Amino acid sequence: MTDPRLPPDEIARLHRRADELLPLASLVRDGGGMPEAWTEALHALADRLGASYPFADPEYLGQMLKPPHPVAWSGYAMAMLLNPNNHALDGGPATAHLEREAVAQIAAMLGHPTHLGHLTSSGTLANLEALWVARRLHPHAAIVSAANAHYTHARISEVVGARHETVPATPDGAIDVAALEERLQAGGVGTVVATLGSTGLGRLDPIDRIADLCARHGARLHVDAAYGGFFALLADGMEPGVDPAPFAALARADSIAIDPHKHGLQPYGCGCTVFADPAVGALYRHDSPYTYFTSDELHPGEISLECSRSGASAAALWATLRALPLTRSGLGAELAGARAAALALHAHIRDLPGWSPVIDPDLDVVCWHADLPTASAVGAASRRAFAQLAERGWHVALLELPADALGVEPDAPMAAVLRSAVMKPEHLGAVDGLADALTALRPALGD
């Protein structure tokens, strides 16, 4: 595989940005007369950043990342001129209110106009806070997630001192509802974690059916919507769209984690946690006599496990949602473009001789493999294709799946498949080229 490297024109643009940005980097002085060492440091940084994948380009379909929206980037940079801290209100008097307004918009999108919520530094922290609350409310009960869930839930449970158990997933990558029901019937479950957009296949768990089971057995429902939550904007029966049922059931969740730094177009460092019951805020109560003295109003730090948090993240999100409201025609247009591109790529792969998709995509993650008889042959072909695509300028990813999920001879327990996160609208103009590349390299992968 070739080493990551930005195209020369993008590296040159980084150098120009270094010269343009440094004079803007202070609110108390105008640019000009910057020390030569500062400029040299930024140009050295531009050279080092050149050893990156071209995340902004249509040919990059690898991991779940992309540059933030220009409004988010600019809003973040503006707020960073002040560097506010959204812990106490006097640390971020403007950005704390921006955070509250932005989180309220997200919560309403998720079906929770009444809520308690805040931004976090990541989706991991958003999930951690939800499971910490779950542990506080049911200290001796198990937290149950499925094999398709993100690995972080087992680790978080250990961190917060909760007992964690796993139930199986179905071959197509969703939680096994029958297995979950059996586990709930056995008793001792305090919280069920469901996934709205798994990181492997982008799969949607049937949140509506899981909510029914949780209600029947008295368990809390936490939904990890870090990746898929913003697709609620497309769950309206229009095309391109997503299955409305799991998203409608979000209103029945006790807690939800969502990542604005994915489909919310934000810089990294912006997660969000939402609780249906504002009363859980009492669990956060703590003493900080030197912090919460400027206002009787609720300070962000009083309902968060994190202390110092970037106010710039709140400013960037608020500005983005003002420019691109949480509607199908606003931010939803970005997701619709990605969803359309994923469906187009899936259709190409389905029709290409010698290739097969793993599942029909629920969101914008597309996975596929060469039509070969054994798990070991499929895995070897996927790795060769991954390397050859990179040499042709196409950046995808690999995903290990159980052999029985692919319907091939299980001469190995797992097999690697090709995986792409088709999360940029610009991908729609690139899928034909990727299909041509797959057609060209398929004969070299064997029969």
Secondary structure, 3 states (H helix, E strand, C coil): CCCCCCCHHHHHHHHHHHHHHHHHCCCCCCCCCCCHHHHHHHHHHHHHHCCCCCCCCCCECCCCCCCCCHHHHHHHHHHHCCCCECCCCCCCCCHHHHHHHHHHHHHHHCCCCCCEEEEECCHHHHHHHHHHHHHHHCCCCEEEEECCCCCHHHHHHHHHCCEEEEECECCCCCECHHHHHHHHHHCCEEEEEEEECCCCCCCECCHHHHHHHHHHHCCEEEEECCCCHHHHHHCCCCCCCCCHHHHHHHHHCCEEEECCCCCCCCCCCCEEEEECCHHHHHHHCCCCCCCCCCCCCCCHHHHCCCCCCEHHHHHHHHHHHHHCCCCCCCHHHHHHHHHHHHHHHHHHHHHCCCEEECCCCCCCEEEEEECCCEHHHHHHHHHHHHHHHHHCCCECEEEEEEHHHCCCECCCCEEEEEEEECCCHHHHHCHHHHHHHHHHHHHHHCC
